[in-house]
Amino acid sequence: MERHSGPGDSGIDLYVAGPWFKSYPGRVPLLLIFHPADGSCTQCLNMTNTRPTSLPGRELYGPLRKALESGSYEKVDGLLTDLEEVCRTTATGCDIVAHGKKNTIVKDDMKFWFLEVGRLMFEEKSANTKHLALNALESAVNHISVTNYQDHSAWGEMREVISKEYTSLLDTARSDKDPNWHRIWSVLVRIINRDLCQGSSIINMFLSIVEAGFRSPELSIREQSFDCWRLLVEIFAKNKQINIPKRVKLICIPLKSSKSKTETIALKKFDIWWYLMCQLRSQLDAMADTIFEPFMYFCFGPSFKTPLCYYFDSSYKELGAPGKM
């Protein structure tokens, strides 16, 4: 470690990892602040712009590809389990991203996760392989999300596969009552991320699947559809699209529906309503008719629509609400 004096008469010493770091490829030199008063040491930030160029589990790419070529699904399943484990237990690296710059990613990482593992989520030969591939990709997305993959030259081609080929397969999976269809929808939406907010073609492909879920006669599928809807709202909020009027109207459509009145769905609707209102709290005055009044109607009733002031009338008597059993 190299010692440097802190600013002014602060009495703080700065220690920077020295040349020995060169012997450990992939290690990031750190700035450590030593506080002599109590003997403590604080890790402050990294001292280089070095970024990881591959994701966890890269050593398993080759073996998985060979297992797929040979059709050995027992080996494939074991390797997918190992991939999920290493991605789940490895820190994402977001704590070493400095100045808002994301980690770089190489094309082979994108190809492996988006095209090779991604397609295994729809594998017809083995239900177990589908499930394990989903687990692995869910864990990997946490690492992928802190990279600049959407700025990579190969992203456009892979986005096309995800938004067209995968959504078609996913629609079939939902129709066939695949118990994990909503998890697959969610992991794909998390990958598409900001591109979901650009234009209408991509988002419409994903919306058609979850909207069909809302109309399903199966209660469990309708419940899962609201889990998907919550994620959609989060994506809008993350990309600062949640306060756009057309987005707000879209979000509210299933929340206003009275088709499903079970306690579980009522709670899921309330959770989405509340999240939406918290995100728009500074603009609620201007959206009273669009958001606040429908929310009050959902919570308190009555079963017919009335002016907002009715809810604050002292003569009001609760008659039951769409949001209740």
C-alpha distance (Angstrom), angle and dihedral (degrees) to the residues before:
residue distance angle dihedral
M1 . . .
E2 3.80 . .
R3 3.83 116.5 .
H4 3.81 122.7 -141.3
S5 3.81 129.8 175.2
G6 3.78 117.9 -110.0
P7 3.81 124.1 -121.2
G8 3.84 118.6 -62.9
D9 3.78 115.7 -36.7
S10 3.80 93.6 -29.4
G11 3.81 91.2 126.2
I12 3.79 88.7 -137.2
D13 3.80 120.8 133.9
L14 3.80 122.6 -151.0
Y15 3.77 120.6 -147.6
V16 3.79 122.6 -165.8
A17 3.78 124.3 -169.1
G18 3.79 108.7 -105.7
P19 3.84 136.0 -140.0
W20 3.79 92.8 -65.9
F21 3.80 87.0 83.5
K22 3.81 87.7 75.4
S23 3.80 87.7 72.8
Y24 3.80 90.4 61.9
P25 3.83 110.6 61.4
G26 3.76 113.7 -149.8
R27 3.82 94.2 23.0
V28 3.80 115.7 127.1
P29 3.85 119.7 -139.0
L30 3.79 110.2 -122.9
L31 3.77 136.3 -153.1
L32 3.81 109.7 -129.2
I33 3.80 122.3 -168.4
F34 3.84 116.2 -151.2
H35 3.80 117.0 -154.8
P36 3.84 108.4 -157.5
A37 3.80 93.8 -166.6
D38 3.76 94.0 71.3
G39 3.79 102.0 7.6
S40 3.79 92.8 -116.3
C41 3.79 125.8 144.7
T42 3.81 126.7 -149.8
Q43 3.80 126.9 -160.1
C44 3.79 104.6 -137.6
L45 3.79 111.5 174.6
N46 3.77 144.4 -43.4
M47 3.77 120.0 -82.4
T48 3.76 99.6 -144.5
N49 3.76 141.2 53.9
T50 3.80 91.2 -127.9
R51 3.79 111.8 136.5
P52 3.78 131.1 -169.3
T53 3.80 109.7 -101.4
S54 3.78 97.8 -162.3
L55 3.76 138.8 41.1
P56 3.83 127.7 -117.0
G57 3.78 116.3 -76.7
R58 3.78 96.7 31.8
E59 3.79 90.3 142.2
L60 3.81 87.8 65.2
Y61 3.82 95.9 56.5
G62 3.81 94.6 84.7
P63 3.82 96.7 46.1
L64 3.82 91.6 48.1
R65 3.79 92.0 50.1
K66 3.81 90.9 49.9
A67 3.81 91.2 48.3
L68 3.80 90.2 51.5
E69 3.80 92.0 49.2
S70 3.81 91.0 51.8
G71 3.81 92.7 44.2
S72 3.79 92.0 -124.0
Y73 3.80 99.5 150.9
E74 3.78 92.9 173.1
K75 3.81 88.1 63.4
V76 3.80 90.6 41.7
D77 3.80 90.8 54.9
G78 3.80 92.0 49.3
L79 3.81 92.3 49.9
L80 3.81 92.6 47.1
T81 3.80 88.4 52.8
D82 3.81 89.7 51.4
L83 3.82 91.3 48.4
E84 3.79 91.9 51.3
E85 3.79 90.6 49.2
V86 3.80 96.4 49.2
C87 3.82 92.9 45.9
R88 3.79 92.0 46.8
T89 3.79 95.0 49.3
T90 3.82 98.8 40.3
A91 3.80 118.9 88.5
T92 3.79 111.9 -111.7
G93 3.79 93.6 -126.2
C94 3.80 93.2 -127.5
D95 3.81 88.3 126.9
I96 3.81 91.3 65.7
V97 3.79 95.7 50.7
A98 3.79 106.1 110.8
H99 3.79 130.3 -161.1
G100 3.80 93.2 2.9
K101 3.82 93.9 -65.6
K102 3.78 116.1 140.7
N103 3.78 126.5 -135.9
T104 3.77 117.0 -95.3
I105 3.79 121.7 -114.3
V106 3.78 130.7 -158.3
K107 3.80 124.5 -131.2
D108 3.80 93.1 -116.1
D109 3.82 90.6 60.7
M110 3.80 90.5 51.9
K111 3.80 92.6 45.8
F112 3.78 92.5 48.8
W113 3.82 97.2 48.6
F114 3.80 102.6 32.2
L115 3.80 100.1 37.8
E116 3.78 108.5 21.8
V117 3.81 104.2 33.2
G118 3.82 90.2 29.0
R119 3.80 93.2 59.2
L120 3.80 90.5 49.7
M121 3.83 88.4 67.5
F122 3.81 85.5 72.2
E123 3.81 96.6 41.0
E124 3.82 108.4 144.8
K125 3.80 96.8 -165.5
S126 3.80 97.1 64.4
A127 3.80 130.2 26.2
N128 3.80 89.2 -166.9
T129 3.80 91.7 55.5
K130 3.81 90.1 51.7
H131 3.78 91.2 52.3
L132 3.81 94.6 46.5
A133 3.82 92.3 47.4
L134 3.81 89.3 52.9
N135 3.81 91.3 50.2
A136 3.80 91.1 49.6
L137 3.81 95.1 48.0
E138 3.81 92.1 46.6
S139 3.81 88.7 55.7
A140 3.80 93.4 44.0
V141 3.81 93.9 51.8
N142 3.80 89.2 69.2
H143 3.81 87.7 63.1
I144 3.80 96.4 37.5
S145 3.81 91.7 53.2
V146 3.83 92.3 64.7
T147 3.81 92.0 55.2
N148 3.80 131.0 81.2
Y149 3.81 93.5 -114.1
Q150 3.81 93.2 136.1
D151 3.80 89.4 59.3
H152 3.81 93.1 50.5
S153 3.80 117.6 110.6
A154 3.82 90.3 -125.6
W155 3.82 94.5 54.9
G156 3.82 96.7 86.3
E157 3.79 92.8 59.1
M158 3.79 93.3 46.2
R159 3.80 92.9 45.1
E160 3.80 87.5 56.0
V161 3.81 90.7 55.8
I162 3.80 92.7 47.5
S163 3.80 96.7 45.4
K164 3.81 97.0 43.3
E165 3.80 113.1 21.2
Y166 3.80 97.1 33.5
T167 3.81 96.0 43.5
S168 3.80 89.6 52.7
L169 3.81 90.8 51.5
L170 3.79 90.3 44.1
D171 3.79 92.9 52.7
T172 3.78 88.0 54.9
A173 3.81 90.7 48.1
R174 3.80 91.0 53.2
S175 3.80 91.4 47.6
D176 3.80 88.5 51.0
K177 3.82 89.1 51.5
D178 3.79 95.6 -115.1
P179 3.85 101.8 -175.5
N180 3.81 90.8 -139.6
W181 3.80 99.4 47.3
H182 3.83 91.7 110.3
R183 3.81 92.3 51.4
I184 3.81 90.6 51.3
W185 3.83 89.5 48.2
S186 3.79 89.7 50.8
V187 3.80 97.0 48.7
L188 3.81 91.3 48.3
V189 3.80 91.8 48.8
R190 3.80 90.2 49.9
I191 3.81 88.5 53.5
I192 3.81 94.3 47.0
N193 3.83 87.9 46.9
R194 3.82 112.8 147.0
D195 3.81 93.5 15.5
L196 3.79 87.0 67.5
C197 3.82 86.9 71.2
Q198 3.80 95.9 49.9
G199 3.77 113.8 88.8
S200 3.79 126.1 -31.0
S201 3.80 106.4 -92.2
I202 3.81 98.3 79.5
I203 3.78 98.1 39.5
N204 3.80 91.8 47.3
M205 3.81 90.6 58.1
F206 3.79 90.8 56.3
L207 3.81 94.8 38.9
S208 3.79 92.6 55.2
I209 3.80 90.0 59.9
V210 3.79 97.7 49.4
E211 3.82 93.2 39.9
A212 3.81 88.5 55.5
G213 3.80 86.0 51.5
F214 3.81 90.5 56.8
R215 3.81 88.8 55.9
S216 3.80 94.8 47.2
P217 3.83 117.3 120.6
E218 3.82 86.8 -138.7
L219 3.80 110.1 94.3
S220 3.83 93.0 -154.1
I221 3.82 91.3 56.4
R222 3.80 91.5 50.3
E223 3.81 89.3 51.0
Q224 3.81 91.2 49.4
S225 3.80 89.6 49.8
F226 3.80 90.4 60.9
D227 3.82 89.3 52.9
C228 3.80 87.1 55.8
W229 3.80 90.6 47.2
R230 3.80 91.7 54.6
L231 3.81 89.6 55.3
L232 3.80 90.7 49.4
V233 3.81 89.9 55.2
E234 3.81 89.9 49.5
I235 3.82 90.9 51.9
F236 3.81 90.1 51.6
A237 3.80 90.6 49.3
K238 3.81 93.7 46.7
N239 3.80 90.8 53.0
K240 3.83 94.4 42.8
Q241 3.81 93.2 -113.2
I242 3.77 98.0 116.6
N243 3.81 97.1 92.7
I244 3.81 94.9 54.4
P245 3.84 107.8 112.2
K246 3.81 95.3 -131.0
R247 3.82 90.2 51.0
V248 3.80 91.6 49.7
K249 3.81 91.5 50.6
L250 3.79 90.6 49.0
I251 3.80 92.8 49.8
C252 3.80 92.9 49.9
I253 3.82 97.4 51.4
P254 3.84 98.1 85.6
L255 3.80 91.6 33.5
K256 3.80 90.4 61.3
S257 3.79 94.0 46.9
S258 3.79 116.3 108.1
K259 3.81 95.8 -163.1
S260 3.81 94.9 107.1
K261 3.80 119.0 43.8
T262 3.78 103.2 168.4
E263 3.78 120.0 130.4
T264 3.82 92.1 -116.0
I265 3.79 94.0 53.8
A266 3.81 91.5 42.6
L267 3.81 89.2 56.1
K268 3.81 92.1 47.2
K269 3.80 90.5 50.2
F270 3.79 91.7 48.5
D271 3.80 90.8 50.6
I272 3.82 91.2 53.5
W273 3.82 92.8 44.0
W274 3.80 91.1 51.2
Y275 3.80 93.9 46.1
L276 3.80 89.9 49.8
M277 3.81 92.7 49.5
C278 3.80 92.2 48.2
Q279 3.79 90.5 51.7
L280 3.81 91.1 49.7
R281 3.79 98.8 35.1
S282 3.81 93.4 123.0
Q283 3.81 90.3 54.1
L284 3.79 101.8 40.3
D285 3.80 93.1 105.4
A286 3.77 89.6 62.2
M287 3.81 92.3 44.0
A288 3.80 100.4 47.3
D289 3.81 93.7 123.0
T290 3.81 94.0 41.2
I291 3.80 101.1 44.9
F292 3.78 116.9 -1.4
E293 3.78 99.0 51.1
P294 3.84 94.6 46.4
F295 3.81 88.9 47.6
M296 3.81 92.0 52.2
Y297 3.78 89.4 46.4
F298 3.80 90.0 51.5
C299 3.80 92.6 50.1
F300 3.79 103.2 39.4
G301 3.80 111.0 14.5
P302 2.96 142.9 176.4
S303 3.78 105.1 -158.2
F304 3.81 91.9 -116.9
K305 3.79 127.2 62.4
T306 3.80 116.5 -104.4
P307 3.83 136.3 168.5
L308 3.79 115.6 -74.6
C309 3.82 92.3 -113.7
Y310 3.82 88.5 64.6
Y311 3.80 90.1 74.0
F312 3.79 91.2 61.7
D313 3.82 95.7 45.5
S314 3.81 111.4 117.3
S315 3.79 90.3 -138.4
Y316 3.81 91.9 60.9
K317 3.82 115.2 124.9
E318 3.77 120.4 -165.5
L319 3.77 110.6 -115.9
G320 3.80 100.4 173.7
A321 3.78 130.5 -79.9
P322 3.80 140.6 -123.2
G323 3.78 88.2 -116.3
K324 3.77 93.5 58.7
M325 3.78 134.7 72.9
